[in-house]
Amino acid sequence: MKHTKHAKEISDRFRELVEDSGESLNEKHYDELSLLIEAGIDTALVEMLEKMAAKVENLAHKIRDDAEFFA
């Protein structure tokens, strides 16, 4: 998925910043960072989908109300 790739790219960029500063971290930490970033992206997507679902539900109620008015 795109967000998995994006999480890896962010983690890789962080690795570059760490290494440019002369530091280093264990590979396992970068893998964990990627997972945390991916989880954050997933959470943001779910929250956005919930908001969109609420908007669709609201619109469906308005359509029903309008249909009842014209029936």
C-alpha positions in Angstrom: 0.0 0.0 0.0 1.0 3.6 -0.5 1.1 4.5 3.2 3.5 1.6 3.9 5.9 3.0 1.3 5.4 6.5 2.6 6.2 5.4 6.1 9.4 3.7 4.9 10.4 6.8 3.0 9.9 8.9 6.2 11.9 6.4 8.2 14.7 6.4 5.6 14.8 10.2 5.6 15.1 10.2 9.4 17.9 7.7 9.1 19.7 10.1 6.7 19.4 12.9 9.3 20.7 10.7 12.1 23.6 9.5 10.1 24.4 13.0 8.8 24.8 14.0 12.4 27.3 11.3 13.0 25.0 9.1 15.0 23.6 5.7 14.3 20.7 3.5 15.4 20.0 -0.2 15.2 18.1 -1.4 12.1 15.4 -2.7 14.4 14.7 0.9 15.6 14.2 2.1 12.0 11.8 -0.8 11.4 9.8 0.1 14.5 9.8 3.8 13.5 8.3 2.7 10.1 5.6 0.7 11.9 4.8 3.6 14.2 4.5 6.0 11.3 2.3 3.6 9.3 0.1 3.2 12.4 -0.2 7.0 12.6 -1.2 7.2 8.9 -3.7 4.4 9.3 -5.3 6.2 12.3 -5.5 9.5 10.4 -7.1 7.7 7.5 -9.7 5.9 9.7 -10.6 9.2 11.3 -11.0 10.9 7.9 -13.2 8.0 6.7 -15.4 8.2 9.8 -15.9 11.9 9.1 -16.8 11.2 5.5 -19.2 8.5 6.5 -21.0 10.9 8.9 -21.3 13.4 6.0 -22.7 10.8 3.7 -25.2 9.7 6.4 -26.3 13.3 7.0 -26.7 13.8 3.2 -28.8 10.6 3.0 -31.1 11.9 5.8 -31.5 15.2 3.9 -32.3 13.3 0.7 -35.0 11.3 2.5 -36.5 14.4 4.0 -36.6 16.1 0.5 -38.1 12.9 -1.0 -40.8 12.9 1.6 -41.6 16.6 0.9 -42.1 15.8 -2.8 -44.0 12.5 -2.3 
